């Protein structure tokens, strides 16, 4: 069918065209079917249609299709129906409970990276893997395909160290301590991190307080070779792009299928050339792992997948039901981490957790004897080598190496949340703390967040401050206070949960 | 957050707004999250975002949101994050394998009808029900909720008859005979039909050759009460709209979850007030039911669901591996059906199947004694009462009642496909016949289709015509011929499947 091209300069993240309903009927295609523009055989685009946006006789080409055609087309193009990519049948196979072959997984991941699949097809795939999971073989192939379809970093020296936390615990700023400790002991650690999607601050959001975090894979390699480590945002690279595209659908569905979680973590590590990795698995109420049993299961799977990929993986099952340290939100967390590096003053939970995990890496990397890693980590903190190394990292990433914790600005609007009764703090809800920090503006407003004065198990007196909320904007502070008051993030023993007036029957 | 409204006059079939990425970050919302426009608490819209289409400080309102706000908004609106509808958690429950409560299903169906769910959320729901299926209770509640969320027809008399074919067999024009036979015997049969999505012609596409098919529920009721029956397009009504919205996602995913299939069929029947229904379940190669066992299972489930809904359901498991009659495509099928009504001349498969199913309805409706339905159906065809009734139906729907089979125009471009060898026809691929008819232009070009001269089991001589392809457009005929020649829809015993030249090793 001959149609007149109407360029639509909107990015939709897919190769998509839009037809008038009349032409779609004539062409015999439905929403979600594929069409090809003749003489452009490489491009198969997903069809959408409309009764009003595009007139009959026209074909709307979204931005990505225009790019793919290199903006070279005749005014009139010949459009023909095309088959759906083979990947749609591969997804169906997963839904039907059949095991996939390696080349099917490769095909699928290629189509994911090349944006050949519609969002609902990806949603079906993720839902199917959420319900049915993938086998160990399939997960290995998925991980390898994710690595192979993106940029890779190959270092000439070894070992290459890495760490990863599966998240779920607020205030987990340990990477800001671990990377400098490890790098200060002559190991290479090219740490790519994420920004918060649902949290109050990912490691990349934190590091951005100190230095730029967006670099190419090549830059990451060069910087790591120069100073031993970096702390950058993985999303700015083209490392394991299939993972990013799947996360865009996983997030709105609020699912994280087990096999995808494994593949996602390990592909990001594999692609940067990591050989020895420690996984931080926070467990407990409010985290992603309800109990230590779930933590052990995930640990076994990560270690096993690591073996298949030739990667040495150790796992640290950590306590995650309470925030790490006493701050949540980018600037507040950076201040807390810098203070430890500068003065060794700070919350025990932060220093201990960082030193334990850094110690594991030091042992795995062969720079500390078995059982000596923790001590070396503490020593590296105490003797200022970790701070010096962080300054090198900040400098090479383009930040100011002379920064101290006193230079970091926090939000100017603050409010205190006080204890509603005398007693011990019985419950401390991670998710509510994150919510309050987000309402206050974190992670987008770097100075927004929450400072925690009392944690679970500590005693408080009525009226004593429990939290301080920081915000850069007055309205955001008001939103955060309102939410915190309506649904307190802590429970003090003996406090009234709700007050109900006399009930009068009418 | 205060944003300036930018109306976008595009229908997206959802309540959707679009923000610039910068504002979305500031607001703390991601793609697929929900926002509310303050002072318009009834509306929660799905968020999409863009880096280029909408400038920072603006909010794009798609057509449906504008409608919902009744086109009354101030230039600047206050936008705030909103919770996802409860239905998203209900979908998650299905994914996790938990049974749903009745009020959860009601909530979910309400949100489906009100377009509160994003396509990927619907895809996750359908994938989950495809993999896990729903229980009998859940399926009953789903069906009832589908009925209750749309228009209903309530007749004052009874019984109300209906029939349904689950499809999958080409040329199944039996409704054009069954409805007049049943109505001619003083029973009411308000038949709503579908248009073809993947087929070469749905019953609504066929009937449209004879008369308009788009009516409201009220009109369907009135016409049925006047002449005893109608054959209309269900899609023009607001009957069980949840089903239509689910089908829009099922089709591109090429899935038809068992519970959805049941609910879809029964909701459409329940909503028009049907009390006694015959289901035509074609089985065999190329249909939706591979064998008679699968047919029996579906029959049991339909009958059982019918009982729960107070509907008397009988099922006819029919042979579907070969087309019904000898024509495929709207005009050709109508000619074949009219000819039977006018002259009793026509393919045995068409007359027999129609009379058997009509006979079952006549017995269920109490106008034929047990075992006498078939004879009464044949009698009603022979004595011209069925033809007279069809003319009444055509007339009340606004068509020309004087039409005869000779008046129906078929495509002027034709081509014959001949037997490639002498022998018996061993295979006859339904799906290929449908594909060829579609390539020739069916169902959109009413005159396009395929006439079948030889069916499975018949003997042919090399060069003898097996099919004639009809098209309204020369190019479409060429496409259909090309496809038919490349991949023959029949296999004649002894014919060469592929010719491979001498293989020379280099």
HADDOCK unambig.tbl for C-alpha pairs under 7 A between the chains (distance, minus, plus):
assign (segid A and resid 10 and name CA) (segid B and resid 53 and name CA) 5.97 0.50 0.50
assign (segid A and resid 25 and name CA) (segid B and resid 444 and name CA) 6.38 0.50 0.50
assign (segid A and resid 26 and name CA) (segid B and resid 444 and name CA) 6.11 0.50 0.50
assign (segid A and resid 31 and name CA) (segid B and resid 252 and name CA) 6.82 0.50 0.50
assign (segid A and resid 32 and name CA) (segid B and resid 252 and name CA) 5.19 0.50 0.50
assign (segid A and resid 33 and name CA) (segid B and resid 252 and name CA) 6.77 0.50 0.50
assign (segid A and resid 53 and name CA) (segid B and resid 10 and name CA) 5.95 0.50 0.50
assign (segid A and resid 95 and name CA) (segid B and resid 131 and name CA) 6.39 0.50 0.50
assign (segid A and resid 119 and name CA) (segid B and resid 120 and name CA) 6.47 0.50 0.50
assign (segid A and resid 120 and name CA) (segid B and resid 119 and name CA) 6.47 0.50 0.50
assign (segid A and resid 120 and name CA) (segid B and resid 120 and name CA) 4.93 0.50 0.50
assign (segid A and resid 120 and name CA) (segid B and resid 123 and name CA) 5.57 0.50 0.50
assign (segid A and resid 121 and name CA) (segid B and resid 253 and name CA) 6.54 0.50 0.50
assign (segid A and resid 123 and name CA) (segid B and resid 120 and name CA) 5.57 0.50 0.50
assign (segid A and resid 123 and name CA) (segid B and resid 123 and name CA) 6.16 0.50 0.50
assign (segid A and resid 123 and name CA) (segid B and resid 124 and name CA) 5.88 0.50 0.50
assign (segid A and resid 124 and name CA) (segid B and resid 123 and name CA) 5.88 0.50 0.50
assign (segid A and resid 124 and name CA) (segid B and resid 124 and name CA) 5.72 0.50 0.50
assign (segid A and resid 124 and name CA) (segid B and resid 127 and name CA) 5.63 0.50 0.50
assign (segid A and resid 127 and name CA) (segid B and resid 124 and name CA) 5.62 0.50 0.50
assign (segid A and resid 127 and name CA) (segid B and resid 127 and name CA) 6.55 0.50 0.50
assign (segid A and resid 127 and name CA) (segid B and resid 128 and name CA) 6.74 0.50 0.50
assign (segid A and resid 128 and name CA) (segid B and resid 127 and name CA) 6.74 0.50 0.50
assign (segid A and resid 131 and name CA) (segid B and resid 95 and name CA) 6.39 0.50 0.50
assign (segid A and resid 252 and name CA) (segid B and resid 31 and name CA) 6.83 0.50 0.50
assign (segid A and resid 252 and name CA) (segid B and resid 32 and name CA) 5.20 0.50 0.50
assign (segid A and resid 252 and name CA) (segid B and resid 33 and name CA) 6.76 0.50 0.50
assign (segid A and resid 253 and name CA) (segid B and resid 121 and name CA) 6.52 0.50 0.50
assign (segid A and resid 444 and name CA) (segid B and resid 25 and name CA) 6.36 0.50 0.50
assign (segid A and resid 444 and name CA) (segid B and resid 26 and name CA) 6.10 0.50 0.50
